[in-house]
Amino acid sequence: MKSELSKSPNMPHNVIIENKEKISITGVYDVRSFDENEVILVTSGGSMSVCGEDLRVEKLSVESGEIVIEGCILCIEYNEKDIRHESFWSKIF
Protein backbone atom coordinates (compact mmCIF):
# COMPACT_ATOMS: atom_id res chain seq x y z
CA MET A 1 0.00 0.00 0.00
CA LYS A 2 1.77 3.08 -1.23
CA SER A 3 -0.22 6.26 -0.95
CA GLU A 4 0.64 9.88 -1.64
CA LEU A 5 -0.88 11.84 1.20
CA SER A 6 -1.50 15.54 1.76
CA LYS A 7 1.43 17.74 0.70
CA SER A 8 1.00 20.62 3.15
CA PRO A 9 4.55 21.59 4.26
CA ASN A 10 3.35 22.88 7.67
CA MET A 11 1.45 19.75 8.70
CA PRO A 12 1.94 19.17 12.46
CA HIS A 13 3.69 15.92 13.41
CA ASN A 14 2.66 14.09 16.58
CA VAL A 15 3.19 10.55 17.86
CA ILE A 16 1.06 8.90 20.55
CA ILE A 17 1.86 5.38 21.76
CA GLU A 18 -0.76 3.59 23.86
CA ASN A 19 0.45 0.66 26.00
CA LYS A 20 2.95 -0.40 23.31
CA GLU A 21 -0.04 -1.79 21.36
CA LYS A 22 -1.25 1.20 19.33
CA ILE A 23 0.52 4.15 17.75
CA SER A 24 -1.21 7.19 16.26
CA ILE A 25 0.88 9.42 14.02
CA THR A 26 -0.05 12.74 12.39
CA GLY A 27 1.81 14.70 9.75
CA VAL A 28 2.16 11.66 7.47
CA TYR A 29 2.91 12.45 3.81
CA ASP A 30 3.56 8.97 2.46
CA VAL A 31 3.53 5.31 3.44
CA ARG A 32 6.63 3.90 1.71
CA SER A 33 6.07 0.27 2.72
CA PHE A 34 4.60 -1.91 5.40
CA ASP A 35 4.46 -5.49 6.53
CA GLU A 36 3.76 -7.20 9.84
CA ASN A 37 7.19 -6.22 11.22
CA GLU A 38 7.83 -2.69 9.93
CA VAL A 39 5.99 0.36 8.62
CA ILE A 40 8.09 2.99 6.84
CA LEU A 41 6.60 6.50 6.68
CA VAL A 42 7.51 9.94 5.42
CA THR A 43 6.29 12.56 7.87
CA SER A 44 6.60 16.31 8.29
CA GLY A 45 9.15 15.44 11.00
CA GLY A 46 11.28 13.31 8.64
CA SER A 47 11.29 9.70 7.53
CA MET A 48 10.25 7.27 10.23
CA SER A 49 10.14 3.52 10.84
CA VAL A 50 7.78 1.77 13.24
CA CYS A 51 9.01 -1.73 14.13
CA GLY A 52 7.19 -4.47 15.96
CA GLU A 53 5.28 -7.71 15.65
CA ASP A 54 1.88 -8.39 14.07
CA LEU A 55 1.63 -4.75 12.92
CA ARG A 56 -1.48 -3.73 10.99
CA VAL A 57 -2.62 -0.41 9.64
CA GLU A 58 -5.99 0.18 11.31
CA LYS A 59 -6.64 3.69 9.98
CA LEU A 60 -5.16 5.80 7.21
CA SER A 61 -6.62 9.23 6.45
CA VAL A 62 -5.35 10.73 3.22
CA GLU A 63 -7.02 14.08 3.87
CA SER A 64 -5.60 14.70 7.34
CA GLY A 65 -2.30 12.78 7.08
CA GLU A 66 -3.09 10.49 10.01
CA ILE A 67 -2.25 6.82 10.48
CA VAL A 68 -3.05 4.40 13.31
CA ILE A 69 -1.01 1.21 13.60
CA GLU A 70 -1.86 -1.61 16.00
CA GLY A 71 0.22 -4.60 17.11
CA CYS A 72 3.18 -5.05 19.41
CA ILE A 73 5.17 -1.80 19.04
CA LEU A 74 8.87 -2.47 19.75
CA CYS A 75 10.52 0.71 18.47
CA ILE A 76 10.16 3.87 16.43
CA GLU A 77 13.08 5.39 14.63
CA TYR A 78 13.63 8.60 12.72
CA ASN A 79 16.06 8.26 9.87
CA GLU A 80 18.49 11.10 9.29
CA LYS A 81 18.21 10.85 5.54
CA ASP A 82 15.07 12.67 4.38
CA ILE A 83 13.53 10.46 1.69
CA ARG A 84 10.78 12.90 0.67
CA HIS A 85 12.93 14.40 -2.06
CA GLU A 86 14.92 11.39 -3.22
CA SER A 87 15.07 11.01 -6.95
CA PHE A 88 14.48 7.76 -8.77
CA TRP A 89 18.21 7.41 -9.52
CA SER A 90 19.30 8.00 -5.94
CA LYS A 91 17.07 5.12 -4.83
CA ILE A 92 18.75 2.78 -7.30
CA PHE A 93 22.36 3.77 -6.58
C-alpha positions in Angstrom: 0.0 0.0 0.0 1.8 3.1 -1.2 -0.2 6.3 -1.0 0.6 9.9 -1.6 -0.9 11.8 1.2 -1.5 15.5 1.8 1.4 17.7 0.7 1.0 20.6 3.2 4.5 21.6 4.3 3.4 22.9 7.7 1.4 19.8 8.7 1.9 19.2 12.5 3.7 15.9 13.4 2.7 14.1 16.6 3.2 10.5 17.9 1.1 8.9 20.5 1.9 5.4 21.8 -0.8 3.6 23.9 0.5 0.7 26.0 3.0 -0.4 23.3 0.0 -1.8 21.4 -1.2 1.2 19.3 0.5 4.1 17.8 -1.2 7.2 16.3 0.9 9.4 14.0 0.0 12.7 12.4 1.8 14.7 9.8 2.2 11.7 7.5 2.9 12.5 3.8 3.6 9.0 2.5 3.5 5.3 3.4 6.6 3.9 1.7 6.1 0.3 2.7 4.6 -1.9 5.4 4.5 -5.5 6.5 3.8 -7.2 9.8 7.2 -6.2 11.2 7.8 -2.7 9.9 6.0 0.4 8.6 8.1 3.0 6.8 6.6 6.5 6.7 7.5 9.9 5.4 6.3 12.6 7.9 6.6 16.3 8.3 9.2 15.4 11.0 11.3 13.3 8.6 11.3 9.7 7.5 10.2 7.3 10.2 10.1 3.5 10.8 7.8 1.8 13.2 9.0 -1.7 14.1 7.2 -4.5 16.0 5.3 -7.7 15.7 1.9 -8.4 14.1 1.6 -4.7 12.9 -1.5 -3.7 11.0 -2.6 -0.4 9.6 -6.0 0.2 11.3 -6.6 3.7 10.0 -5.2 5.8 7.2 -6.6 9.2 6.5 -5.3 10.7 3.2 -7.0 14.1 3.9 -5.6 14.7 7.3 -2.3 12.8 7.1 -3.1 10.5 10.0 -2.2 6.8 10.5 -3.1 4.4 13.3 -1.0 1.2 13.6 -1.9 -1.6 16.0 0.2 -4.6 17.1 3.2 -5.1 19.4 5.2 -1.8 19.0 8.9 -2.5 19.7 10.5 0.7 18.5 10.2 3.9 16.4 13.1 5.4 14.6 13.6 8.6 12.7 16.1 8.3 9.9 18.5 11.1 9.3 18.2 10.8 5.5 15.1 12.7 4.4 13.5 10.5 1.7 10.8 12.9 0.7 12.9 14.4 -2.1 14.9 11.4 -3.2 15.1 11.0 -7.0 14.5 7.8 -8.8 18.2 7.4 -9.5 19.3 8.0 -5.9 17.1 5.1 -4.8 18.7 2.8 -7.3 22.4 3.8 -6.6 
